[in-house]
């Protein structure tokens, strides 16, 4: 797996987590944690795409 594939996989995970934050069956604090971690992954991906 090269760096581009890894970044795409991380971006996919972030999108999955972002989608989960809308699931009302998940407690609100967990949904907020999912949103924050997805944003952390977005920042990481952006950092390495710009490098």
Beta strands, then each sheet from edge to edge (+ up, - down):
end
